[in-house]
Amino acid sequence: MKSKGIKLPMQKKLNQKNGIKTMNDINLYTIGFTKKTAEEFFSSIKSYRILKVIDIRLKNVSQLSGFAKKEDLKYFLKTLCDCEYQHLPMLAPTKDLLEGYKKKKITWEEYENVFNGIIAERKIENLISPEELDFSCFLCSEFEPDQCHRRLVADYLSKKFNQSIITKHL
């Protein structure tokens, strides 16, 4: 079915991999809202045709979150991007782990090891299906993914699912 002037997301986008086009690749995105204006944030969500933002913060109602507070974010995503919103705090670190890292009581390497153990114990692969991940975007607050749990969650799920997950950090 052709749309009249409306660009629809291709949920099963063809990707070039080892010279073979495949329809099984999952396109997963991650984004942090820190250091982004609302315009930059929502433009990214819209331009990558993201279907659902999966909020993996432990708390999604902090006043410091600005436009990324739960109810505001849910409204803006639907209105500006025709995008769904879901909060999955089971994909977030524990309060103690996060505080330990922020207060420099543990290193990033220690944080990473403990967090990977936590998500394995929680069996997060049972909380979300590969199909739900396609054209979804993990949200947290960190600007860069290098030292952020959203990258760790994406890496973990990439290893658990038998499909290729192509992760792009926005």
Secondary structure, DSSP 8 states (H G I E B T S, - for coil): ---SS-----TT--EEETTEEES--EEEEEEE-TT--HHHHHHHHHHTT-SEEEE--S----GGGGGGSHHHHHHHHHHHH--EEEE-GGGS--HHHHHHHHTTSS-HHHHHHHHHHHHHHHTGGGTS-HHHHTTEEEEES-SSSTTSHHHHHHHHHHHHSSS-EEEEE-
